[in-house]
Amino acid sequence: MNQSCIGDGQNCSISDFKRNVYPTAYLLIFIIGLIANLISLCVFLKMWRAEKTLSSINLFMVNLTVSDLMLICSLPFRASYYINDSNWVFGDVTCRIMSYVLYVNMYGSIYFLMVLSVIRYVAITKPFTYVRQQHYRCTWLVCLSIWLLVSLASIPNLFSGTNQGEGKVTCLELVEPAVDLLNTIIIMNYGALLLGFLIPFLVILVCYTFVVQRLLKQNIVKTQRQLYKKSCYLAVIVLVIFLACFLPYHVARSIFLQAEWDLCTNGTRGSCGYIVAARKAAVITHCLASANSCLDPLLYIFVGENFRKFWRKKSRKQIKMNSAQRNTANVANAKTDIQMLSTRR
């Protein structure tokens, strides 16, 4: 079967809604995410230069930062597309890369968050194993494995390029696909839902269930309180990211694709209400999924090894340097004033 979808879905268009929502959301995420992640990356680099090494947790967070910056740098292109009334001017190759980068970032972030949760679980429940496994080689191997997995799994998105029609070049759109193609997309969506979201989410929930049970069974001594706090922070932030960003997106995307399938095979049946609602939900949750790049820096502040301590140390040092420079400048000005008074006399 290779028939085309029924075209009356054009009457249920939400082009104006996209043009109003996407540019504002993308540019806001771009500004906040770029500033937060660049500052975080600079702090990690300074920590590495000062200490000549990074802990396993910080190394995973550096990779998470790089992943977020990849997505953030693609957002101005997406915003420009919708500001330009859904007309793509950056070429077919760039269109394919934009779609590819989104899914590499999303599932890369999910897996890095999963690994961070597993590490914190090991640190709480098996501290001696955690200490023995603090090896750069193992950490880099896990990071490379995640990048390789999400990069290969996202390759199908490189096959979706630009489309010419009605005097515009469209990109990032599901434009009247053939039934067979839409069926393939739905199957891929369920695969991504299972492997890219449900399994990591279940692993995270299991890890935190055991962590909470372990912490409730024992008295938290003073030396363990910091680790306990970091575990709580990590659990709360990761669950917020999943429940606010990734869960709504995957649910809405599945409903949206099923609605498009119904439209493709049965038409609107005289009403656009359901398909319009599904499309608008997909737009809103897509923005929420992109916003994970703004929430990830919270992990670095509350969970990063020595992140806040290093930041405070550098801040105090900078304040002392500024104060010393001001004192030097004041002394120099005073000497100049004295010389001028002496000359006048």
DRENBA-61044 format. One line per field, with one value per residue (C-alpha): x, y, z; residue number from 1. Coordinates in Angstrom, 1 decimal, always signed. Layout:
BEGIN
px	c(X,...) $
py	c(Y,...) $
pz	c(Z,...) $
nr	c(NUM,...) $
This chain:
BEGIN
px	c(+0.0,+1.5,-1.5,-1.1,-2.8,-6.1,-5.4,-8.2,-5.9,-4.7,-8.0,-6.9,-3.7,-2.1,+0.5,-0.4,-0.2,+3.3,+4.4,+3.3,+4.7,+7.9,+10.0,+9.3,+9.9,+13.0,+14.7,+13.9,+15.4,+18.4,+19.2,+18.8,+20.3,+23.3,+24.3,+23.7,+25.6,+28.5,+29.1,+28.9,+31.3,+33.7,+33.6,+34.3,+37.2,+38.7,+38.2,+40.1,+42.9,+43.2,+43.0,+44.2,+41.3,+37.6,+35.5,+33.3,+30.2,+31.6,+32.8,+29.3,+28.0,+30.5,+29.1,+25.6,+26.6,+28.0,+24.8,+22.7,+24.9,+24.4,+20.6,+20.8,+22.8,+20.1,+17.3,+17.9,+17.6,+14.3,+13.0,+14.0,+12.0,+8.8,+9.3,+9.7,+6.2,+7.5,+9.9,+13.3,+16.2,+19.2,+19.4,+18.5,+21.6,+21.1,+17.4,+18.5,+21.1,+18.5,+16.2,+19.2,+20.6,+17.3,+17.0,+20.8,+20.5,+17.2,+18.1,+21.7,+20.4,+18.1,+20.9,+23.4,+20.8,+20.2,+23.9,+24.2,+21.3,+23.0,+26.3,+24.6,+22.8,+26.2,+27.7,+25.0,+24.4,+28.0,+30.5,+33.6,+32.5,+32.0,+35.5,+37.1,+35.3,+36.5,+38.6,+38.7,+38.9,+35.6,+33.9,+35.1,+34.0,+30.5,+30.3,+31.5,+29.0,+26.1,+27.2,+27.5,+24.2,+22.1,+24.0,+23.3,+19.7,+19.0,+20.3,+16.8,+16.2,+18.9,+16.6,+13.9,+14.9,+13.2,+10.0,+9.0,+5.4,+3.1,+6.1,+7.8,+10.5,+9.3,+11.4,+10.8,+7.3,+5.2,+3.9,+1.2,+3.2,+2.3,+0.5,+3.4,+5.8,+3.5,+3.2,+7.0,+7.3,+4.8,+6.7,+10.0,+8.2,+7.2,+10.8,+12.1,+9.5,+10.5,+14.3,+14.8,+12.4,+10.6,+13.6,+15.9,+13.0,+12.3,+16.0,+16.0,+12.9,+14.4,+17.7,+16.0,+13.6,+16.6,+18.5,+15.5,+15.1,+18.8,+18.8,+15.7,+17.1,+20.3,+21.1,+22.8,+26.1,+27.7,+30.2,+27.3,+25.0,+26.5,+26.2,+22.6,+21.8,+23.3,+21.3,+18.1,+18.9,+19.7,+16.5,+14.3,+15.9,+16.1,+12.4,+11.4,+13.2,+11.6,+8.1,+8.1,+10.1,+10.4,+7.2,+4.7,+6.6,+6.6,+2.9,+1.8,+4.0,+2.4,-1.1,-0.2,+1.1,-1.9,-4.2,-2.3,-2.8,-6.6,-6.6,-4.6,-6.9,-10.3,-10.2,-11.4,-15.0,-16.3,-14.4,-10.9,-11.1,-9.2,-6.4,-5.9,-5.7,-3.2,-1.1,-1.1,-0.1,+2.8,+4.0,+3.8,+5.5,+8.2,+9.1,+9.1,+11.4,+13.8,+13.7,+15.6,+18.8,+17.8,+17.2,+20.3,+22.6,+20.7,+22.3,+25.8,+25.1,+23.5,+25.1,+28.4,+31.4,+33.0,+31.2,+29.8,+32.9,+35.1,+32.7,+32.8,+36.5,+37.0,+34.4,+36.2,+39.6,+38.1,+36.7,+40.1,+41.9,+39.4,+39.9,+43.7,+43.5,+41.3,+43.7,+46.6,+44.8,+43.9,+47.5,+48.7,+46.1,+47.2,+50.8,+49.9,+47.9,+50.8,+53.2,+50.9,+50.6,+54.4,+54.9,+52.4,+54.2) $
py	c(+0.0,+3.3,+5.7,+9.3,+10.7,+12.5,+16.2,+17.8,+17.9,+21.2,+22.7,+21.8,+23.8,+25.3,+27.4,+30.6,+28.8,+27.5,+31.0,+32.5,+29.8,+28.3,+31.5,+32.9,+29.6,+28.8,+32.2,+32.2,+28.8,+29.8,+32.8,+31.2,+27.8,+29.4,+31.6,+28.8,+26.1,+28.3,+29.4,+25.8,+24.6,+27.4,+26.4,+22.7,+23.7,+25.8,+23.0,+20.7,+23.2,+23.7,+20.1,+18.4,+15.9,+15.7,+13.2,+10.7,+12.6,+15.9,+14.2,+12.9,+16.4,+17.9,+15.6,+16.6,+20.2,+19.6,+17.8,+20.7,+23.2,+21.2,+21.6,+25.3,+26.2,+24.8,+26.8,+30.1,+28.2,+26.7,+30.1,+31.8,+29.1,+29.8,+33.6,+33.3,+31.8,+28.2,+28.8,+27.2,+29.1,+27.2,+24.3,+20.7,+19.5,+21.9,+20.8,+17.2,+18.2,+20.2,+17.2,+14.9,+17.2,+17.4,+13.6,+13.1,+15.8,+14.5,+10.8,+11.6,+13.7,+10.9,+8.4,+10.7,+11.4,+7.7,+7.0,+9.8,+8.2,+4.8,+6.3,+8.0,+4.7,+2.9,+5.6,+5.3,+1.5,+0.3,+3.0,+0.8,-0.3,+3.4,+4.3,+1.5,+2.4,+6.0,+5.4,+7.7,+4.9,+3.4,+6.8,+7.7,+4.3,+4.8,+8.4,+7.2,+4.3,+6.7,+9.0,+6.1,+4.7,+7.9,+8.9,+5.7,+5.5,+9.0,+8.4,+7.9,+11.6,+12.4,+11.0,+13.7,+16.8,+19.8,+19.7,+22.1,+23.2,+26.3,+28.6,+27.6,+25.2,+23.3,+21.6,+20.0,+19.2,+16.1,+17.1,+14.7,+11.5,+8.3,+5.8,+3.4,+6.2,+7.3,+3.7,+3.4,+6.6,+5.3,+2.1,+4.1,+6.2,+3.2,+1.9,+5.3,+5.4,+2.1,+2.2,+6.0,+6.9,+4.0,+1.8,+4.7,+6.1,+2.7,+2.3,+5.8,+5.0,+1.6,+3.3,+6.0,+3.5,+1.5,+4.7,+6.0,+2.5,+2.5,+6.0,+5.4,+2.3,+3.9,+7.0,+9.6,+10.4,+13.8,+12.6,+11.2,+14.2,+15.9,+12.7,+12.4,+15.9,+15.5,+12.3,+14.1,+17.0,+14.7,+12.7,+15.8,+17.5,+14.4,+13.5,+17.1,+17.0,+13.7,+14.6,+18.2,+17.8,+14.3,+12.5,+15.1,+15.1,+11.3,+11.0,+13.9,+12.7,+9.3,+10.7,+13.2,+10.5,+8.3,+11.3,+11.9,+8.2,+8.5,+11.7,+9.9,+6.9,+8.3,+12.1,+14.7,+13.2,+16.8,+18.1,+19.4,+19.6,+16.5,+16.8,+20.5,+19.7,+16.9,+19.1,+22.0,+19.6,+18.3,+21.9,+22.8,+19.6,+19.9,+23.3,+21.6,+18.9,+21.5,+23.3,+20.4,+22.2,+25.1,+22.7,+20.6,+23.3,+22.9,+19.5,+21.0,+23.5,+21.1,+17.8,+18.5,+17.4,+20.5,+22.7,+25.3,+25.2,+25.9,+28.7,+30.3,+30.1,+31.7,+34.4,+35.2,+35.2,+37.6,+39.9,+40.0,+40.7,+43.5,+44.9,+44.8,+46.5,+49.2,+49.7,+49.9,+52.4,+54.5,+54.5,+55.5,+58.3,+59.5,+59.6,+61.6,+64.1,+64.6,+65.1,+67.7,+69.6,+69.5,+70.9,+73.7,+74.8) $
pz	c(+0.0,-1.0,-1.1,+0.0,+3.0,+2.6,+2.1,+4.1,+7.1,+5.6,+6.7,+10.3,+10.0,+13.1,+11.2,+13.1,+16.4,+15.5,+14.3,+17.7,+20.0,+18.5,+17.9,+21.4,+23.2,+21.1,+21.5,+25.3,+25.7,+23.5,+25.7,+29.1,+28.0,+26.3,+29.2,+31.8,+29.9,+28.8,+32.4,+33.6,+30.9,+31.8,+35.5,+34.6,+32.3,+35.1,+37.6,+35.2,+34.7,+38.4,+39.5,+36.3,+36.6,+36.9,+38.9,+37.0,+37.9,+36.6,+33.4,+32.7,+33.4,+30.9,+28.3,+29.2,+28.8,+25.4,+24.4,+25.6,+23.7,+20.5,+20.8,+21.9,+18.9,+16.6,+18.1,+16.2,+12.9,+14.0,+15.3,+12.0,+10.0,+11.8,+11.9,+8.1,+7.8,+7.7,+4.8,+5.2,+3.7,+5.1,+2.6,+2.7,+4.5,+7.4,+7.6,+8.1,+10.7,+12.8,+13.1,+13.9,+16.6,+18.4,+18.9,+19.7,+22.4,+23.8,+24.1,+25.0,+27.9,+29.0,+29.1,+30.8,+33.5,+33.8,+34.3,+36.9,+38.8,+38.7,+39.9,+42.9,+43.7,+43.7,+45.8,+48.5,+48.5,+47.7,+48.5,+48.3,+44.8,+43.9,+45.0,+43.1,+39.9,+39.8,+36.6,+33.7,+31.2,+32.4,+32.5,+29.0,+27.7,+29.0,+27.6,+24.1,+24.3,+24.9,+22.1,+19.7,+20.7,+20.3,+17.2,+15.4,+16.6,+15.4,+11.8,+10.4,+11.1,+8.5,+5.8,+6.4,+4.5,+2.9,+0.8,-1.9,-2.1,-2.4,-3.0,+0.2,+1.3,+4.4,+7.0,+10.4,+9.3,+8.8,+5.4,+4.0,+4.2,+2.4,+4.6,+4.6,+5.6,+8.5,+9.6,+9.7,+11.7,+14.2,+14.7,+15.1,+17.7,+19.8,+19.6,+20.8,+23.5,+24.9,+24.5,+24.8,+27.5,+29.4,+30.1,+31.3,+33.4,+35.0,+35.8,+37.5,+39.5,+40.7,+41.6,+43.7,+45.3,+46.6,+47.6,+49.7,+51.3,+52.2,+53.6,+55.7,+57.3,+58.6,+60.6,+58.5,+60.2,+59.7,+57.1,+55.0,+55.1,+52.1,+50.0,+51.2,+50.2,+46.7,+46.3,+47.2,+44.9,+42.0,+42.5,+42.6,+39.6,+37.4,+38.2,+37.5,+34.1,+33.2,+34.3,+33.0,+29.8,+28.5,+29.7,+28.2,+24.9,+24.4,+25.4,+23.2,+20.2,+20.4,+20.5,+17.7,+15.4,+16.0,+15.3,+12.0,+11.1,+11.7,+9.6,+6.9,+6.7,+7.6,+7.1,+9.5,+9.6,+9.6,+12.7,+13.2,+17.0,+17.9,+15.3,+16.1,+19.8,+19.2,+17.0,+19.5,+22.3,+20.2,+19.7,+23.4,+24.6,+21.9,+23.5,+27.0,+25.7,+24.3,+27.7,+29.4,+28.4,+30.7,+33.7,+33.4,+34.8,+38.1,+38.4,+38.2,+40.9,+43.4,+42.5,+40.7,+42.6,+44.2,+41.7,+44.1,+46.3,+43.2,+42.1,+45.6,+45.8,+42.4,+43.3,+46.5,+44.7,+42.0,+44.7,+46.5,+43.1,+42.4,+45.9,+45.5,+42.1,+43.6,+46.5,+44.0,+41.9,+45.0,+46.1,+42.6,+42.5,+45.9,+44.8,+41.7,+43.8,+46.2,+43.2,+41.7,+45.0,+45.4,+41.9,+42.5,+45.7) $
nr	c(1,2,3,4,5,6,7,8,9,10,11,12,13,14,15,16,17,18,19,20,21,22,23,24,25,26,27,28,29,30,31,32,33,34,35,36,37,38,39,40,41,42,43,44,45,46,47,48,49,50,51,52,53,54,55,56,57,58,59,60,61,62,63,64,65,66,67,68,69,70,71,72,73,74,75,76,77,78,79,80,81,82,83,84,85,86,87,88,89,90,91,92,93,94,95,96,97,98,99,100,101,102,103,104,105,106,107,108,109,110,111,112,113,114,115,116,117,118,119,120,121,122,123,124,125,126,127,128,129,130,131,132,133,134,135,136,137,138,139,140,141,142,143,144,145,146,147,148,149,150,151,152,153,154,155,156,157,158,159,160,161,162,163,164,165,166,167,168,169,170,171,172,173,174,175,176,177,178,179,180,181,182,183,184,185,186,187,188,189,190,191,192,193,194,195,196,197,198,199,200,201,202,203,204,205,206,207,208,209,210,211,212,213,214,215,216,217,218,219,220,221,222,223,224,225,226,227,228,229,230,231,232,233,234,235,236,237,238,239,240,241,242,243,244,245,246,247,248,249,250,251,252,253,254,255,256,257,258,259,260,261,262,263,264,265,266,267,268,269,270,271,272,273,274,275,276,277,278,279,280,281,282,283,284,285,286,287,288,289,290,291,292,293,294,295,296,297,298,299,300,301,302,303,304,305,306,307,308,309,310,311,312,313,314,315,316,317,318,319,320,321,322,323,324,325,326,327,328,329,330,331,332,333,334,335,336,337,338,339,340,341,342,343,344,345) $
